[in-house]
């Protein structure tokens, strides 16, 4: 029998919620175990217990029969456990080799032996066949290569247990292939691998077993080859949600032209032309770095427009700042909701009311009752899971954070005419994805023009009325939903 990590009756509560409730299961060496569940199912909390960031209220961890209780992350690391989070844990100004060997530098006497440090780092780089230079500061690496440094750091520590938390969210398809090759190599060496992701396609590609959590409780354990996507979704949600796209209630009454972009050029994109009608859902597809986000930043007044014309709601649009765009009825839900879309350490109420504070005053004073009422309406409308509107946004799951942004831009005090959604389902579970898809269709029914950007071709093709495909900063083609296939859209996205 190989080595194993066992969770025995792990429970953990926070004010107003029981995040974990008696969770028990075993992860074995030489296998990749998926940890699956909706946002708020308890996955992240379990990883934090495992890494020593949180102490369980009840229960224990066992490695090969030895019961372990951590009060700090360093204890978990010393026990052979490493967690690679979606947000990298590197020191940006330190070099690759310094990040990998931090706390364990080879020395000559009291001086760091940089020659050995460089050589040992290069040996790790060569082992994993990575195009990384030991001396380069971490800040100059791509997100993918920073993640590879995290993996090498875990390997250098001789970690027997390595957990990955949504590792592919910021990666391109090519980078995902490299990551999966590394995971398979770790698996072959007998490591215990725990893999957390909402992308079911990845689960079937890289994992051997699946543990499903729901509402903080263990639901089931499945062999990956013996199950299918529909069964997984039923286990996660607690019911069969059917064909997500076929069940959508779509807008059948698309109106006249709302937005027309002609020959738009910025420092990042060139000669961009497309149009959007009222009530239309227009998808933007393309590989990471193709320029999709940069087009929206220009329309929203973030990036300077060098040349080209934008007509919005029948009038020229030349936004110098986001406020100019907001005043015209344009709303943007950015790709990075944590850094760009939300004030994480402020309440749900503060975040929802932020754009309309001027309309929520009585004289010079803020009408707190009106603020609370507006937020409660958003919480009910979008089914935001929270015990109170005063809860900090950082304490919400990713799906609920996304709903807070939607609640902000679609309140009764804002006349949103164009809603731009940039990767709105990234890091979100399948049930919440289905809810957001229907919300998008409902926005369109209200006559709002919706631009929907996603790296997941399946959802762009099945949700959007038309799809603009971008490649290397330019539009490479436009496809109607009825004519769109993954192969065809991908060919346009990769055209040379």
C-alpha positions in Angstrom: 0.0 0.0 0.0 1.2 3.5 -0.9 1.2 6.6 1.3 -2.1 8.3 2.1 -3.6 11.5 3.5 -6.8 11.1 5.5 -9.4 13.7 6.6 -11.2 12.4 9.7 -14.4 14.3 10.7 -13.2 17.7 9.8 -15.6 20.5 10.9 -15.1 24.3 10.8 -17.6 27.1 11.4 -17.5 30.8 10.8 -20.1 33.4 12.1 -23.4 32.5 10.4 -22.2 29.5 8.4 -20.8 26.0 9.0 -18.2 25.7 6.2 -17.2 22.1 6.9 -19.4 19.5 8.6 -17.7 16.2 9.5 -15.8 15.7 6.3 -14.0 12.4 6.0 -12.2 10.8 3.0 -8.8 9.5 1.9 -6.4 10.6 -0.8 -3.8 8.1 -1.9 -0.3 8.3 -3.5 0.1 7.9 -7.2 -3.4 9.3 -7.9 -4.9 12.7 -8.7 -8.0 13.2 -6.6 -10.4 16.0 -7.7 -12.2 18.0 -5.0 -15.4 19.2 -6.5 -18.4 21.2 -5.4 -20.3 24.4 -5.9 -18.9 27.7 -4.6 -19.3 27.6 -0.9 -19.2 23.8 -0.7 -16.2 24.0 1.6 -13.3 23.2 -0.8 -11.2 26.2 -0.1 -11.8 25.9 3.7 -10.6 22.3 3.6 -7.4 23.3 1.7 -6.8 26.0 4.4 -7.2 23.4 7.1 -4.8 21.1 5.3 -2.2 23.8 4.9 -2.4 25.0 8.5 -4.0 28.4 7.6 -7.1 27.4 9.6 -7.6 25.1 12.6 -10.6 22.8 12.5 -13.2 22.9 15.2 -13.3 19.2 15.2 -11.5 16.3 13.5 -7.9 15.7 12.4 -5.6 15.0 9.5 -3.7 11.7 9.2 -0.7 11.0 7.0 0.1 7.2 6.9 -1.8 6.8 10.2 0.0 9.6 12.1 -2.5 12.1 13.5 -1.5 15.7 12.8 -2.7 19.1 14.2 -1.4 22.2 12.6 -1.4 25.7 14.2 0.6 27.4 11.5 1.4 26.8 7.8 5.1 26.0 8.5 4.0 22.9 10.4 2.1 21.7 7.4 5.1 22.3 5.1 7.3 20.5 7.5 4.9 17.6 7.5 5.2 17.4 3.7 2.1 19.3 2.6 2.1 22.1 0.0 -0.9 24.0 -1.4 -0.6 25.9 -4.6 -3.2 28.6 -4.6 -4.7 30.5 -7.5 -3.0 33.6 -6.2 0.7 33.0 -6.2 2.7 33.0 -3.0 5.9 34.3 -4.4 8.1 37.3 -3.5 7.9 39.3 -6.7 11.3 41.0 -6.3 13.2 37.8 -5.5 14.7 35.6 -8.2 13.3 32.2 -9.2 16.1 30.4 -7.3 15.5 32.5 -4.2 11.8 31.8 -4.2 12.3 28.1 -4.7 14.9 27.7 -1.9 13.6 30.4 0.5 14.3 29.3 4.0 16.8 26.7 2.9 19.6 28.5 1.0 22.8 26.4 0.6 25.6 28.2 2.4 29.4 28.5 2.6 29.8 29.2 6.2 27.3 32.1 6.9 27.3 33.2 3.2 24.7 32.0 0.7 26.4 29.8 -1.9 24.9 31.3 -5.0 26.7 29.0 -7.4 25.1 25.9 -5.7 21.8 27.8 -5.4 21.8 28.4 -9.1 23.0 24.9 -10.0 20.4 23.2 -7.7 17.6 25.4 -9.2 18.8 24.7 -12.8 18.6 20.9 -12.0 15.0 21.3 -10.9 14.2 23.4 -14.1 15.9 20.7 -16.2 13.9 18.0 -14.5 10.6 19.6 -15.4 11.9 20.8 -18.8 10.9 24.4 -18.3 12.2 27.5 -20.1 12.9 29.5 -17.0 16.1 31.2 -15.9 17.2 30.9 -12.3 18.3 34.5 -11.8 15.2 36.2 -13.2 12.9 38.0 -10.7 9.6 36.3 -10.2 7.7 39.5 -11.2 9.0 39.2 -14.8 7.6 35.7 -15.3 4.3 34.9 -16.9 1.5 33.7 -14.6 2.0 30.2 -15.9 5.7 30.2 -15.1 5.1 31.7 -11.7 2.9 28.7 -11.1 5.7 26.3 -12.3 8.0 28.0 -9.7 5.4 27.2 -7.0 5.5 23.6 -8.1 9.3 23.4 -8.0 9.2 25.0 -4.6 6.8 22.3 -3.3 9.0 19.6 -5.0 12.2 21.0 -3.4 10.5 20.8 0.0 10.0 17.1 -0.7 6.3 17.6 -0.3 4.4 14.3 -0.4 1.0 16.0 -0.7 0.5 18.7 -3.3 -2.8 20.4 -3.7 -3.8 22.7 -6.6 -6.5 25.3 -6.2 -8.1 26.4 -9.5 -4.6 26.2 -11.2 -5.7 26.7 -14.8 -7.9 29.8 -14.3 -5.2 32.2 -15.6 -3.6 29.9 -18.1 -3.8 29.5 -21.8 -4.5 26.1 -23.4 -0.8 25.6 -24.2 0.2 26.4 -20.6 -2.5 24.0 -19.3 -0.8 21.2 -21.3 2.5 22.0 -19.6 0.9 22.1 -16.2 -0.8 18.7 -16.8 2.5 17.2 -17.9 4.0 18.3 -14.6 1.1 16.9 -12.6 1.4 13.6 -14.3 5.1 13.5 -13.6 4.4 14.2 -9.9 1.8 11.4 -9.9 4.2 8.9 -11.4 6.7 9.7 -8.6 4.0 8.7 -6.1 2.9 12.1 -4.8 -0.6 12.6 -3.4 -2.3 15.1 -5.6 -5.5 17.0 -4.8 -6.9 19.0 -7.6 -9.6 21.7 -7.2 -11.4 23.0 -10.3 -14.8 24.0 -11.6 -13.8 23.0 -15.2 -15.3 19.6 -15.6 -13.4 18.9 -18.8 -10.2 19.1 -16.9 -11.5 16.8 -14.2 -12.0 14.1 -16.7 -8.6 14.7 -18.3 -6.3 14.8 -15.4 -7.9 13.0 -12.3 -8.4 9.4 -11.2 -10.9 9.9 -8.5 -13.5 12.6 -7.5 -14.7 13.6 -4.1 -17.9 15.8 -4.1 -18.7 18.2 -1.3 -22.0 20.1 -0.9 -22.8 22.6 1.9 -19.7 21.6 3.8 -20.5 17.9 3.8 -19.0 14.9 2.0 -21.5 13.7 -0.7 -19.8 10.9 -2.6 -16.5 9.5 -4.0 -16.4 8.4 -7.6 -13.9 6.8 -10.0 -13.4 9.4 -12.8 -13.5 6.8 -15.7 -16.8 5.4 -14.3 -18.8 8.6 -14.2 -20.0 11.4 -16.6 -20.5 15.1 -16.5 -24.3 14.9 -15.9 -23.8 12.6 -12.9 -21.2 14.9 -11.4 -23.4 18.0 -11.7 -26.3 16.1 -10.1 -24.1 15.1 -7.2 -22.8 18.7 -6.8 -26.2 20.5 -7.1 -28.4 17.8 -5.5 -30.7 17.5 -8.5 -30.5 17.1 -12.3 -30.4 20.6 -13.8 -30.8 19.2 -17.3 -29.3 20.7 -20.5 -28.1 24.1 -19.3 -28.2 25.8 -22.7 -31.4 24.1 -24.0 -33.3 25.3 -20.9 -32.4 29.0 -21.3 -35.3 31.4 -21.9 -33.7 33.6 -24.6 -34.6 37.0 -26.0 -36.4 36.7 -29.3 -36.9 40.4 -29.9 -33.5 41.9 -30.9 -33.8 45.6 -31.6 -31.9 48.2 -33.6 -28.2 49.0 -33.4 -27.0 50.2 -30.0 -23.3 50.2 -30.4 -21.2 50.5 -33.5 -17.4 50.4 -33.5 -15.5 51.4 -36.6 -11.7 51.0 -37.1 -10.9 51.3 -33.4 -7.2 51.4 -32.7 -5.4 51.7 -29.4 -1.9 50.8 -28.2 -3.1 47.2 -27.8 -5.6 46.6 -30.7 -6.0 47.8 -34.2 -8.7 48.4 -36.8 -11.5 46.9 -34.7 -15.0 47.0 -36.2 -18.2 45.4 -35.0 -21.8 46.3 -34.0 -24.2 45.3 -31.2 -28.0 45.6 -31.2 -30.3 46.2 -28.3 -31.2 42.9 -26.7 -28.4 41.1 -28.4 -25.8 38.9 -26.6 -22.6 39.4 -28.5 -19.8 37.0 -27.7 -16.1 37.8 -27.9 -13.8 34.7 -28.3 -10.1 34.4 -28.8 -7.0 33.1 -27.0 -5.7 34.8 -23.9 -3.8 38.0 -25.1 -5.9 38.3 -28.3 -7.1 41.8 -27.3 -10.7 41.1 -26.2 -10.3 42.8 -22.8 -8.4 45.7 -24.4 -11.3 46.5 -26.8 -13.6 46.8 -23.8 -11.2 48.9 -21.8 -11.2 51.4 -24.7 -15.0 51.5 -24.9 -15.2 51.9 -21.1 -12.8 54.8 -21.1 -9.9 53.1 -19.5 -7.5 52.9 -22.4 -6.7 55.8 -24.8 -8.2 55.6 -28.3 -5.7 56.5 -31.0 -8.2 56.4 -33.9 -11.5 55.1 -34.9 -15.2 56.0 -34.2 -17.7 54.7 -31.7 -21.4 55.4 -31.9 -23.5 54.5 -28.9 -27.3 54.9 -28.6 -27.3 57.1 -31.7 -24.6 59.5 -30.6 -20.8 59.6 -30.8 -18.9 58.1 -27.9 -15.5 59.4 -26.9 -15.0 58.3 -23.3 -11.9 59.9 -21.6 -12.7 58.2 -18.3 -14.9 55.3 -17.1 -17.2 58.0 -15.6 -17.9 59.2 -19.1 -19.0 55.7 -20.1 -21.0 55.1 -16.9 -22.9 58.4 -17.4 -23.9 57.1 -20.9 -25.2 53.8 -19.5 -22.2 51.5 -20.0 -21.3 49.1 -17.3 -18.2 46.8 -17.1 -17.8 43.7 -15.0 -14.0 43.2 -15.3 -12.1 40.0 -15.8 -10.3 40.4 -12.5 -13.3 40.9 -10.2 -11.1 40.9 -7.0 -8.6 43.5 -8.0 -10.6 45.6 -10.5 -14.3 45.0 -9.8 -14.7 45.0 -6.0 -13.5 46.7 -2.9 -12.9 43.5 -1.0 -12.7 44.8 2.5 -15.9 46.8 2.3 -19.4 45.4 2.7 -21.8 44.1 0.1 -23.9 47.3 0.7 -20.9 49.5 0.1 -20.0 47.7 -3.2 -23.6 47.7 -4.5 -24.3 51.3 -3.7 -20.9 52.7 -4.8 -21.9 54.0 -8.3 -25.1 55.7 -7.1 -24.1 57.3 -3.8 -25.1 60.7 -5.2 -28.6 59.5 -5.7 -28.8 58.1 -2.2 -28.5 61.3 -0.2 -30.9 63.5 1.8 -29.2 66.8 1.5 -25.5 66.3 2.4 -26.2 63.1 4.3 -26.3 59.5 3.0 -29.7 57.9 3.3 -28.7 54.7 5.0 -32.1 53.1 4.8 -32.2 53.6 1.1 -28.8 52.1 0.8 -29.8 49.1 2.7 -33.1 48.7 0.7 -31.2 48.9 -2.6 -28.7 46.2 -1.4 -31.4 43.9 0.0 -33.2 44.1 -3.4 -29.9 43.1 -5.2 -29.4 40.2 -2.7 -32.9 38.9 -3.3 -32.8 39.5 -7.1 -29.5 37.6 -7.6 -29.8 35.1 -4.7 -26.6 36.3 -3.1 -25.7 33.9 -0.3 -25.1 36.0 2.8 -26.5 36.4 6.3 -26.4 40.2 6.1 -25.7 43.0 3.7 -22.9 44.1 6.0 -20.8 41.1 5.2 -17.4 41.8 3.7 -17.2 41.0 0.0 -13.9 39.2 0.5 -15.7 36.6 2.7 -18.1 35.7 -0.2 -17.5 32.8 -2.7 -16.5 33.7 -6.2 -20.0 33.2 -7.6 -21.5 35.5 -5.0 -18.9 38.1 -5.6 -19.8 38.1 -9.3 -23.5 38.6 -8.4 -22.6 41.6 -6.2 -21.1 43.2 -9.3 -24.2 42.4 -11.4 -26.3 43.8 -8.6 -24.3 47.1 -8.6 -24.7 47.7 -12.3 -28.4 46.6 -12.7 -30.0 48.4 -9.8 -33.1 50.5 -10.3 -31.1 53.7 -10.0 -28.8 52.9 -12.9 -30.1 52.9 -16.5 -27.7 50.4 -17.9 -27.9 50.1 -21.7 -24.7 48.2 -22.4 -23.4 45.5 -20.0 -19.9 44.2 -20.7 -19.1 40.9 -18.9 -15.5 39.9 -19.1 -14.9 36.3 -18.0 -18.0 36.4 -15.7 -18.0 32.6 -15.0 -14.3 32.2 -14.3 -13.8 30.1 -11.1 -17.6 29.6 -10.7 -19.4 26.4 -10.2 -21.8 24.9 -12.7 -25.0 25.8 -10.9 -24.1 29.4 -10.6 -22.9 29.4 -14.2 -26.3 28.3 -15.3 -27.9 31.1 -13.2 -25.6 33.7 -14.8 -26.4 32.4 -18.3 -30.1 33.0 -17.6 -29.4 36.4 -16.1 -27.6 37.3 -19.3 -30.7 36.3 -21.3 -32.9 38.2 -18.9 -30.8 41.4 -19.4 -31.2 41.0 -23.1 -35.0 40.7 -22.7 -34.9 44.1 -21.1 -33.4 45.6 -24.2 -29.9 45.8 -22.7 -27.0 45.0 -25.1 -24.7 42.4 -23.6 -21.1 41.8 -24.6 -19.9 38.4 -23.2 -16.2 37.6 -23.1 -15.1 34.1 -22.3 -12.2 31.7 -22.8 -14.6 28.8 -22.6 -15.7 28.3 -26.2 -18.7 26.0 -25.2 -20.4 28.8 -23.3 -19.7 31.5 -25.9 -21.1 29.3 -28.8 -24.2 28.2 -26.9 -25.1 31.4 -25.1 -24.3 34.2 -27.6 -26.4 35.3 -30.6 -23.3 36.2 -32.6 -19.5 35.8 -31.9 -16.7 38.2 -32.7 -13.4 36.2 -32.8 -10.1 38.0 -32.2 -6.5 37.1 -32.9 -3.4 39.1 -32.1 -5.1 42.4 -31.5 -7.5 42.2 -34.6 -10.9 40.8 -35.5 -10.4 37.6 -37.5 -14.0 36.9 -38.1 -17.7 37.0 -36.9 -19.9 34.0 -36.6 -23.6 33.6 -35.9 -24.6 31.1 -33.2 -26.3 28.7 -35.6 -23.1 28.5 -37.7 -20.6 28.3 -34.9 -18.6 25.2 -34.0 -15.7 24.9 -31.5 -13.4 23.9 -34.4 -14.4 26.8 -36.5 -14.1 29.4 -33.8 -10.8 28.0 -32.7 -9.5 28.1 -36.3 -10.3 31.8 -36.5 -8.7 32.4 -33.1 -5.5 30.8 -34.2 -5.4 32.0 -37.8 -2.0 33.3 -39.1 
